[in-house]
């Protein structure tokens, strides 16, 4: 079986999330082979379905000052940090 591996480098979280959804649909339809995306994100915190904003100890103002974004996503879990130097697959 063929597997495509794509190194995207540094990609903002929302762009990567949309690309992952797009590729998953194409793979399900047989239009794309199984694909592994490798990437890093700028500083970002994500909240899953069980996420609680109070578990992130910085205020919105502090996050803004530090250039850190937040996203609520449909995965499990609470709050997760992603950032430069952390390889995500």
N, C-alpha and C positions, 0 to 999 in steps of 0.2 A: 504494500500500500504506500502511496506517495504521501508525504507530509511536507507542507510548506512551513518554513520557519522565517519569520519576518522580524528584523531588528528595527524598531521604530525610533530608538533613541529617546530623547526627552519629549514627552507628549502630555499636554494637560489632561486632567482626569476625564472631563466630559467628552472630549474628542475621542479618547481611547474607549470609553464606555459605549459611545455610539458606533464606533468602528467594530467593536466586538459584537454588538447586536447584529449589525449588518452582515458581518462574516458568518455568524452562527446561522442566520437565515439562509444565506447562500450555500453553506455546507449542508444544511438540512434539505435543501432543494436539489442537491447534487450539482450545483453550479460552481463549486469551489472544493478543492480537496481539504482534508483536515488541516488546520492551520494553527501554528503556535506563534502568538505575538509576544515579543520580548520588548520591554520598554521600561522607562523610569518616568516618574511624575515630578513636576515642581511640588513644593511643600503643600500637602493637602491632608485633611482629615475627612474620612467617610464615616457615615452612620448607617448601620444596617437596620433591618426591621425591628430589632430589639434595642435600638440605640436610644440613648437618653442624653440630651444636650447638656445636662448638668454634669455629665461625666467628663466633659472637656472643660478644663479648669481656666482657660483663657476666655476673656470676653470677646464679643464681636469686634470691638475697637482694637484690642490687642492683636487679634488675628489679622485685621486689616493692616495695622502698623507693620507686622512682620511679613506681609504678603502671602498669607496662608489662606487658602480657600477651604470651604466645607461643602460636602454633597451628601444628600440623603439618597440611599440606593436600596434596591430590592433584594439584597443578599442578607444572610443571617448575621448575627453578631451585633456588637455594640459600636464602639468607636475604634477606628484603625487609622494609623498614620502611614502615609506614603511620602517618599521624598527622593531627591537626587541621590544617586549612589545605591539605591535599593532596587534591585532588578525584580521586575514583576513579569510573570508569565501567565 
